[in-house]
Amino acid sequence: MNWWMMIAGMLSLATAAVHVFLGGPEVHAPVQSSESLALEVRATMAVVWHGITAVLLLSGATKIYAALSGRVSAVVVFIAAQYLAFVALFVGYGLAHFGSLWVLPQWTLFAVIVGFVGLGLKYPTRQGGHGRSQVTA
């Protein structure tokens, strides 16, 4: 098993839980209850919110599958690139709007997960020994 990838997958699932249970009441619920926003805006934001939840859950499941199977696909590399985009967005918006990295600290979770994916790619472990995984399409 690739323990680094397993940690990345579990952290993705934990990030989904944080998104739903902490971010939901703090961000999603106020947007949905705002009568000053048009219904179309609230509906669009609900789709985006739940879409991110799906991305986090599916990304976590994909990394866990890669960890268990020893087959790291190009999809895992794509997910890491997607998470790096999230890092860039949170850092960029945090600095541009607040002059700080810490008002929107979500980037730290994504950066740590990408780090574990990188370790999983560089140091894969398998039952019965060590070896390099092949990244497949």
Order of alpha helices (4+ residues) and beta strands (2+ residues): alpha-alpha-alpha-beta-alpha-alpha-beta-beta-beta
